[in-house]
Amino acid sequence: MPKLKTYLLSHSDSIGGGPRAAYRTHSALRETGVDSVMVVNQAVIGDWTVKGPSSALGKLKAKLYSGLGGIIGRLVKDGNPTPHSLACLPTNRAKDFNSAPVDLMHLHWVNGEMLSIADIGNLRKPLVWTLHDMWAFSGAEHYVADDGAARWRSGYNSSNRPKSENGFDLNAWTWQRKKKAWKHSQPIHIVTPSRWLTECASQSALMQGWPMHVVPNPLNTEVWKPVDKATARELLHLPAKAPLLMFGAIGGAADPRKGFDLLREALTFLKKAQAKVQAIPQATHSPLQGLELVIFGQHAPQVPEDLGFPVHYMGHVHDDVSLRLLYSAADVMVVPSRQEAFGQTASEALACGTPVAAFNATGLMDVLEHQVSGYLAKPFEAEDLAIGIEWLFSELAKSNQLNIAARKRAVDVFSYPVVAKQYEAIYRQAIADQANAG
């Protein structure tokens, strides 16, 4: 078969979860023989296969558009704390992309006003679009409630607008622009990293009937692998012997979607359970005895909250080496999110041999296996999450089978060759579909 050539489009190559997943996909494709070039507005990594704006004017325009996009997005007042993107600033990039010497365009997180809604509708190459949130089939919101009343299910109009909102309906305006701009465009092959997000997209008023695929976010498991626990803890100045439970998220406790409040409640249950054991004379040693917490993604607040256990705040972690050390140093990773398109911190932890506790909901259902490589608690029951955390520590005290299973899960499902093979098949299908339609 001839070698495929593709442009992979993303706002950035490393800033945020979606762009990080996009760059990993790009790297996986190149390693397995696809001639992928990543086109971004913000090139940070320094990889020659990633093409950012070349001129000073182009860089200034990209930065200006990104800033304006953030300001415009904050005009939406719908009570939803998630970011909003209107994708309304004309870039006129579709013409250049349509004339590019490639077989296919692969879109990822193209917000930050990298591409307007109209630009996407004007792309004429075969298209694959990997969704990293719910924006593509929603209004301006990046995450929305998944319930029967969700506007993305029936279409945004005045009759289903929440009564709590007032003023101009920017979500409906954004959705209507998508419907108009993408109505007559070629079929776009939609890829999501989880079954949950695919179900949402396929049930949406905007994307019903579009080709859908589920492909997990890839990891280079030759790089993302366990580090000796004692060494990792020594390098990070973490206690050598204490059981360590880790939580991580950009913004940490500030994002309600990440479920820190649910973790806080679960920790209360764990503290009570520990106190009961300690109150029993000659009780067997609890695997949670001496438990300490590790939190990355935020610095210690001015007045640290009492979570019932000692806390090590690791701040913002900007490099993969430090993240590998953190995952390897921890005994258990907890990802208490209410919504995740995938759950990248969970997959990274598994690759480093660290089992994960999470809720059996949204994208995390596809990342780990219940009581094999982690624990999937009942959504969103903090007490069952606490039970799961305790169960994981108990099993780890008996053997390293959870560590082995976590690592095996990552290699079998998320490694570069496994994921790249799936994408190459989708690429060829998208190219064939357009040829047959034309």
Helices and strands as residue ranges (DSSP letters): E 5-12, H 17-31, E 35-42, E 50-51, H 56-73, H 94-98, E 104-107, H 117-121, E 127-130, G 135-137, H 151-154, G 158-160, H 170-182, E 189-192, H 195-203, E 212-214, H 229-236, E 244-248, G 252-254, G 256-258, H 260-279, E 292-296, E 311-315, H 320-329, E 332-335, H 344-351, E 356-359, G 362-366, E 374-377, H 382-398, H 401-414, H 416-437
